[in-house]
Structure formats: structure tokens, C-alpha cells
Amino acid sequence: MKPLLIFVGLLILLGLVVMSGYNGLVSTQEAVNTQWAQVQNVYQRRADLIPNLVKTVEGAANFEKSTLTEITEARASVGKVQLNNAPTDTAQLEQFEKAQGALSGALGRLMVIVERYPDLKANTGFVALQSQLEGTENRISVERGRFNEVVQTYNTKIKSIPAVFYAAALGFKERPYFQAKEGAEEPPKVDFNFGGAKPAQP
């Protein structure tokens, strides 16, 4: 009887360890999903600012309509790539980043082109929107960093003993990180000379 009791005791102890570990993994996984929601919130904030930005810029005479079309199309593409929970593989995150990157690029080109339009730069509505966009871009960077932190905690947990022995079997898989774009360590080079051409008059 004694060996049997010892065996049953060990099984109970093992069950408690697994149960506790499972609950910890669930909690950490939910932290990842919660932070992902924050990432999407700040990206959505940026997307929500764009219609007003486009409307304000459209009022500038002779403004490059193709740039506004590019921004509108990029915003529409972003809306098609929504993930309710944090991505579970690199391909999902890359697809999300690609859409957001296209929008970031279009917005960047818009801000450079605006330098040709002194009246637009002096427009209080545009200045306010530009300030909000800059603040949102900073918030995006912060939330992405926090997302990587909670993902690191989660990934470390599923690779640590004892979770490493059962995490995968229970459906807990490694999550991808946001990666810095190639060349991100270099400051962006912005040329306002436009090939020597004189700025267009609005």
C-alpha cells in the first residue's frame, strides 16, 4: 500500500505542478493578447486621423492628388489586415507590418511634399493633425516595445522547465516579435530640395 500511496501522491503533485504551470501560461498568453490590442488601438488611432488629414490637404490648390490616393488606398489595405489576437506566426505579423508600413511610407511622403505648400503648413487644422499624427507615431513605437516585452516573457516561460515539457502539447506556441526594419539604425535622410526645382505655389 505504501508504494501505491507514494505513486498516487506523486501523480497528484505532478498534476498540481502542471495545473499551476498551465494557469501561468494562460495568464501570460492573455497578457500578450491584451498588449496586442493596445498595439492595434494606436494603429487604429492613426487610421482614424487620416480622413481628416486628407480632407484638409485636399483644400490646397494643385496639391498632388496621387499622394492622397496612395494614402487612402494604403489605409484601406490596413483595414483588411486585422488580427483579433496576437499573431501566432511570423507570416501573420509580417503581413500586418507590411500593410502598416505602406501607410507609414505614404504618410512620410505626404509630409515631405507639404513642404512645397507654405499656406498648408500654416493651416492650423493641418498643424493640429500633424501634431496628433506625430504623437500617435510615438505611441505606436512605445506599444510595439511593450508588446515585445510581454512576448519575451511568454516565450521564455514556454521554453522553461517544467512548461517546456507540456506547453506545445497544450497549444502554447512561440510568438513572433516586432522587428526593426533593415537600416532603422540610420536616421532617415530627407531632401527638401526636390531636385533643385522651385517649390510649387499653392
HELIX and SHEET records of a PDB file:
HELIX    1   1 LYS A    2  GLU A   58  1                                  57    
HELIX    2   2 LYS A   65  LYS A   80  1                                  16    
HELIX    3   3 THR A   90  VAL A  114  1                                  25    
HELIX    4   4 PRO A  118  LYS A  121  1                                   4    
HELIX    5   5 THR A  124  LYS A  159  1                                  36    
HELIX    6   6 ALA A  163  PHE A  165  5                                   3    
HELIX    7   7 PHE A  194  GLY A  196  5                                   3    
END                                                                             
